[in-house]
């Protein structure tokens, strides 16, 4: 379990400055606190009930996306390795985090570009986490 920002691999935290996003100092109390929360969240996802929930989500995605060959051909035995691959990816390169009070958890905020991840999942390209 991580307890400091440097333990969450690739953690980048930003706040809004005067005109743009500015990186938060990795050793700041806020960044350290956020890293601890992220670490605990990942630990919860890695426990038996977390893995089971992620397998259920994977199963639902496969059922709803039968038009995609990479998903259509997944078997039940493939789900747990896929879940482990996902968890390893987010631990290796956690998505960027923006701390803001500006728009409060707005859906499509226009400030970030999320990209489709074909092939190897890259968390920083797939998502930005906005915390209010």
C-alpha positions in Angstrom: 0.0 0.0 0.0 1.3 3.4 -0.9 1.4 6.2 1.6 3.1 9.1 -0.2 2.6 10.7 -3.6 5.8 9.2 -5.0 4.5 5.7 -4.3 1.6 6.1 -6.8 3.5 5.7 -10.0 3.2 8.6 -12.4 0.8 10.5 -10.2 0.3 14.0 -11.6 -2.0 16.4 -9.7 -3.1 19.8 -11.0 -4.9 22.8 -9.7 -6.2 25.8 -11.6 -3.9 28.8 -11.4 -4.6 32.3 -12.7 -5.0 31.2 -16.3 -4.2 27.5 -16.7 -3.7 24.2 -14.9 -0.6 24.2 -12.7 1.1 21.1 -11.2 0.7 20.6 -7.5 4.0 20.1 -5.6 4.3 16.3 -5.1 5.4 16.6 -1.5 2.5 19.0 -0.5 0.1 17.8 2.2 -2.8 17.8 -0.4 -0.9 15.7 -2.9 0.2 13.3 -0.1 -3.4 12.9 1.1 -4.7 12.4 -2.4 -2.0 9.7 -3.0 -3.1 7.9 0.1 -6.7 7.9 -0.9 -5.8 6.7 -4.4 -3.7 3.9 -2.9 -6.5 2.8 -0.7 -8.9 2.8 -3.6 -6.6 0.6 -5.7 -6.2 -1.7 -2.7 -10.0 -2.0 -2.5 -10.2 -2.8 -6.2 -7.5 -5.5 -5.7 -9.4 -7.3 -2.9 -11.6 -10.3 -3.8 -14.9 -8.3 -3.9 -13.2 -5.6 -6.0 -11.9 -8.1 -8.5 -15.3 -9.7 -8.6 -17.0 -6.4 -9.3 -14.5 -5.6 -12.1 -15.1 -9.0 -13.6 -18.9 -8.2 -13.6 -18.2 -4.9 -15.4 -16.0 -6.7 -17.9 -18.7 -9.3 -18.5 -21.3 -6.6 -19.1 -18.9 -4.7 -21.5 -18.4 -7.9 -23.5 -22.1 -8.6 -23.7 -22.9 -5.0 -24.9 -20.0 -4.8 -27.4 -20.4 -7.9 -29.4 -19.6 -5.9 -32.6 -16.0 -5.5 -31.5 -13.9 -8.6 -32.3 -11.4 -7.9 -29.4 -14.3 -8.1 -26.9 -16.6 -10.6 -28.7 -14.0 -13.3 -28.4 -13.2 -12.9 -24.7 -14.1 -16.0 -22.6 -15.0 -16.0 -18.9 -11.5 -17.4 -18.2 -10.1 -14.2 -19.8 -11.9 -11.8 -17.5 -9.6 -12.1 -14.4 -6.4 -11.7 -16.4 -7.9 -8.6 -18.1 -8.9 -7.2 -14.7 -5.3 -7.7 -13.4 -4.0 -6.1 -16.6 -6.2 -3.1 -16.0 -5.2 -2.8 -12.3 -1.5 -3.1 -13.2 -2.0 -0.3 -15.8 -3.6 2.2 -13.5 -1.0 1.5 -10.8 1.8 1.8 -13.3 0.6 5.1 -14.8 -2.3 6.6 -12.8 -4.6 9.1 -14.7 -4.0 12.8 -14.2 -6.0 14.3 -11.3 -7.4 17.8 -11.4 -8.5 19.4 -8.1 -11.1 22.1 -8.9 -14.1 23.9 -7.5 -14.8 25.6 -10.9 -17.4 23.5 -12.6 -18.1 20.8 -10.0 -17.8 17.4 -11.6 -19.2 18.5 -15.0 -19.5 15.7 -17.5 -17.9 16.9 -20.7 -15.9 19.8 -19.6 -13.9 20.6 -22.8 -10.7 20.9 -20.8 -9.4 17.4 -21.3 -9.0 15.1 -24.3 -9.9 11.5 -23.6 -8.6 9.1 -26.3 -9.8 5.7 -27.3 -7.3 3.1 -26.1 -6.8 0.4 -28.8 -4.2 -2.1 -27.9 -2.3 -1.4 -24.7 -4.4 0.5 -22.2 -2.8 3.8 -21.2 -4.6 5.4 -18.3 -3.2 9.0 -18.8 -4.6 8.9 -22.4 -7.9 7.3 -21.4 -9.0 9.6 -18.6 -8.6 12.5 -16.4 -10.0 12.4 -12.9 -11.6 15.6 -11.7 -12.0 16.0 -7.9 -14.1 18.7 -6.4 
